[in-house]
C-alpha cells in the first residue's frame, strides 16, 4: 500500500473515534512510521520510509489532516494543483487556490473546513525527528520554514516558475519513495534539502514583493539569518538590533510590519524547536538542556516549555519514550 492517505483507509478512520483506534493517550505525538502503523493500521512492510511520505490528495483525504495535527509530529507541505480549500487559522478563514502552498508545523492549530469537489493537491510529510536531527536540514528549516509558518498565515502563493519546480520536486520525491534505488534514503534527504532551499528562495522573493522598502526587506531577511546562529546564546532583542546597527524599536517595527509577530515570538519558536530536539534525541538532563539553551535555571526553562508546548519537559520526554516502547513492542509482534 503505497498511497499514504489511501481513500479507503481514510474513510475507515473517519468513521471511528480516536479512542476506538488508540490504546495509548491521545496527547502523544507520533513519528511518521508510528503514525501510519499505529493510527492508520498500515503494515510496517508497506511503509516505504521512516522519514518522508508524499502523495496526491483530494478534498476528502485532506480533511483527515485535522486529526493528523493532533497526533502527528511531522512538517507538512501541501501544494494546491487545482480547485480550492478553506481553512481556519488563528480565527481567520483563508482560501487556498491553485498555486498556493499550505505549510504546517507540529503544534500549530489549523482546521480544514471546506473544499471544492475538483480540489487536487500534492502533500509532502517530513518526520519532525529526522528534520531536527540532520544539521543541514535543521539549519535550512530554521531559516526557510519558520518565517512562512509564522508569517500571519500558513500560506504563500507560489509563482508559476516556482510552482512547477516545487511540483516536480514533490513528484520526484514520490518516485524515489516507490523505488528500490540502492541509495534511496540519501537521495530522499537530498531532494528534501533542495525542496527547503526552494522554499527559502520563495520566502525571500515573497517578502520582497510585499511593497516594503528595499532596506526594510533586507533588514528583515538579515534578522532571519542571524537567528539560527545566535538564538541559543541571545534571547534578547538588543543583540539582534545591535548586529543590524538599528534600534530595538526599529527592529520590532520591521518584524511586526512584515509578519504581524514580534521578535520574541521568533526567538521562542527557535528555542522550542531546539528544546524539542534535545528532549527527543538525547539523554541530557532537563537541567543540562536548560543550561545549554541559556536559561537562568531549570525552573525557567520548564515554565517556558510548558507555556509554549502545553506540557512540561519531563512529561513530553516520557511521551516520546513511550512512543519508542510502543513501536518496539509493535515490531516484535511482526
HUVENNOR-V947464 format. One record per residue. N is the residue number from 1. RES is the residue in one letter. SS is DSSP state (H for helix, E for strand, - for the rest). D_FIRST is the distance of its C-alpha to the first C-alpha in Angstrom with 2 decimals. Layout:
n:res:ss:d_first
N:RES:SS:D_FIRST
N:RES:SS:D_FIRST
This chain:
n:res:ss:d_first
1:X:-:0.00
2:X:-:3.79
3:X:-:5.92
4:X:-:7.57
5:X:-:9.75
6:X:-:8.01
7:X:H:11.38
8:X:H:11.23
9:X:H:10.31
10:X:H:12.98
11:X:H:15.44
12:X:H:15.22
13:X:H:15.87
14:X:H:18.64
15:X:H:20.37
16:X:-:20.72
17:X:-:23.00
18:X:H:22.07
19:X:H:24.73
20:X:H:22.89
21:X:H:19.58
22:X:-:21.29
23:X:-:23.75
24:X:-:24.87
25:X:-:27.02
26:X:-:25.68
27:X:-:27.39
28:X:-:25.10
29:X:-:23.31
30:X:E:19.99
31:X:-:18.80
32:X:H:15.41
33:X:H:13.61
34:X:H:15.71
35:X:H:14.90
36:X:H:11.14
37:X:H:11.92
38:X:H:15.21
39:X:H:15.07
40:X:-:11.66
41:X:-:11.19
42:X:-:7.85
43:X:-:8.57
44:X:H:10.26
45:X:H:9.03
46:X:H:5.42
47:X:-:7.58
48:X:-:9.06
49:X:-:12.36
50:X:-:14.82
51:X:-:16.69
52:X:E:15.06
53:X:E:12.30
54:X:E:12.87
55:X:E:11.90
56:X:E:14.10
57:X:E:15.15
58:X:E:17.57
59:X:H:20.20
60:X:H:18.52
61:X:H:15.58
62:X:H:18.28
63:X:H:20.30
64:X:-:17.89
65:X:H:19.04
66:X:H:22.28
67:X:H:20.81
68:X:H:18.92
69:X:H:22.35
70:X:H:23.77
71:X:H:21.42
72:X:E:19.55
73:X:-:21.59
74:X:E:20.25
75:X:E:21.91
76:X:E:20.45
77:X:E:21.44
78:X:E:20.93
79:X:E:22.63
80:X:E:23.75
81:X:E:23.57
82:X:E:25.25
83:X:-:26.55
84:X:E:27.45
85:X:E:26.50
86:X:E:28.99
87:X:E:28.84
88:X:E:31.45
89:X:E:32.34
90:X:-:35.48
91:X:-:36.66
92:X:E:36.52
93:X:E:34.60
94:X:E:32.94
95:X:E:31.54
96:X:E:28.96
97:X:E:29.24
98:X:-:28.12
99:X:-:28.69
100:X:E:28.41
101:X:E:26.42
102:X:E:25.58
103:X:E:25.38
104:X:E:24.80
105:X:-:26.11
106:X:-:25.34
107:X:-:28.07
108:X:-:29.10
109:X:-:29.22
110:X:E:27.89
111:X:E:27.13
112:X:E:25.47
113:X:E:27.81
114:X:E:27.29
115:X:E:25.83
116:X:-:26.53
117:X:-:24.63
118:X:-:24.16
119:X:-:22.88
120:X:E:20.24
121:X:E:19.52
122:X:E:17.46
123:X:E:16.74
124:X:E:16.83
125:X:E:16.57
126:X:E:18.66
127:X:E:19.15
128:X:H:22.80
129:X:H:23.64
130:X:H:22.64
131:X:H:24.50
132:X:H:27.58
133:X:H:27.70
134:X:-:27.93
135:X:H:31.52
136:X:H:31.06
137:X:H:28.19
138:X:H:29.97
139:X:H:33.14
140:X:H:31.55
141:X:H:29.72
142:X:H:33.03
143:X:H:34.75
144:X:H:32.06
145:X:H:30.10
146:X:H:32.73
147:X:H:35.05
148:X:H:32.34
149:X:H:31.03
150:X:H:34.64
151:X:-:36.13
152:X:-:37.08
153:X:-:33.76
154:X:-:30.19
155:X:E:30.19
156:X:E:31.65
157:X:E:32.15
158:X:-:31.10
159:X:-:33.50
160:X:H:32.32
161:X:H:32.55
162:X:H:30.64
163:X:H:28.09
164:X:H:27.32
165:X:H:27.16
166:X:H:24.77
167:X:H:22.44
168:X:H:22.58
169:X:H:21.96
170:X:H:18.82
171:X:H:17.40
172:X:H:18.51
173:X:H:16.70
174:X:H:13.41
175:X:H:14.36
176:X:H:15.19
177:X:H:12.00
178:X:H:10.33
179:X:-:13.50
180:X:-:15.10
181:X:-:18.26
182:X:-:20.61
183:X:-:21.53
184:X:H:18.25
185:X:H:18.92
186:X:H:22.45
187:X:H:21.52
188:X:H:19.15
189:X:H:22.01
190:X:H:24.45
191:X:H:22.60
192:X:H:22.31
193:X:H:26.03
194:X:H:26.84
195:X:H:25.01
196:X:H:27.22
197:X:H:30.26
198:X:H:29.60
199:X:H:29.59
200:X:H:32.87
201:X:H:34.39
202:X:H:33.32
203:X:H:34.68
204:X:H:38.04
205:X:H:38.46
206:X:H:37.64
207:X:H:40.16
208:X:H:42.72
209:X:-:42.34
210:X:-:43.15
211:X:-:46.87
212:X:-:47.81
213:X:-:50.54
214:X:H:49.68
215:X:H:51.15
216:X:H:49.19
217:X:H:45.90
218:X:H:46.77
219:X:H:47.81
220:X:H:44.60
221:X:H:42.43
222:X:H:44.74
223:X:H:44.35
224:X:H:40.56
225:X:H:40.91
226:X:H:43.40
227:X:H:41.25
228:X:H:38.71
229:X:H:41.70
230:X:H:43.94
231:X:-:42.26
232:X:-:42.36
233:X:-:46.10
234:X:-:47.18
235:X:-:46.15
236:X:-:49.06
237:X:H:49.49
238:X:H:52.81
239:X:H:51.34
240:X:H:49.08
241:X:H:51.91
242:X:H:54.24
243:X:H:51.89
244:X:-:51.71
245:X:-:55.48
246:X:-:55.29
247:X:-:56.15
248:X:H:53.73
249:X:H:54.53
250:X:H:53.62
251:X:H:50.26
252:X:H:49.43
253:X:H:50.37
254:X:H:48.24
255:X:H:45.04
256:X:H:45.59
257:X:H:46.55
258:X:H:43.38
259:X:H:40.82
260:X:-:42.56
261:X:-:42.02
262:X:-:44.25
263:X:H:44.51
264:X:H:44.06
265:X:H:40.75
266:X:H:39.41
267:X:H:40.94
268:X:H:39.53
269:X:H:35.94
270:X:H:36.31
271:X:H:37.77
272:X:H:35.05
273:X:H:32.33
274:X:H:34.28
275:X:H:35.07
276:X:H:31.43
277:X:H:30.61
278:X:H:33.55
279:X:H:32.86
280:X:H:29.22
281:X:H:29.75
282:X:-:33.35
283:X:-:35.70
284:X:-:38.46
285:X:-:40.48
286:X:H:40.43
287:X:H:44.05
288:X:H:43.23
289:X:H:40.44
290:X:H:42.96
291:X:H:45.48
292:X:H:43.08
293:X:-:42.22
294:X:-:45.96
295:X:-:46.26
296:X:-:49.70
297:X:-:48.50
298:X:H:45.64
299:X:H:46.64
300:X:H:46.42
301:X:H:42.96
302:X:H:41.74
303:X:H:43.19
304:X:H:41.56
305:X:H:38.08
306:X:H:38.48
307:X:H:39.62
308:X:H:36.80
309:X:H:33.85
310:X:-:35.14
311:X:-:35.08
312:X:-:37.40
313:X:H:36.37
314:X:H:36.70
315:X:H:34.42
316:X:H:31.86
317:X:H:31.90
318:X:H:31.70
319:X:H:28.62
320:X:H:26.93
321:X:H:28.16
322:X:H:26.90
323:X:H:23.37
324:X:H:23.64
325:X:H:25.09
326:X:H:22.38
327:X:H:19.71
328:X:H:21.81
329:X:H:22.36
330:X:H:18.71
331:X:H:18.09
332:X:H:21.18
333:X:-:19.86
334:X:-:17.01
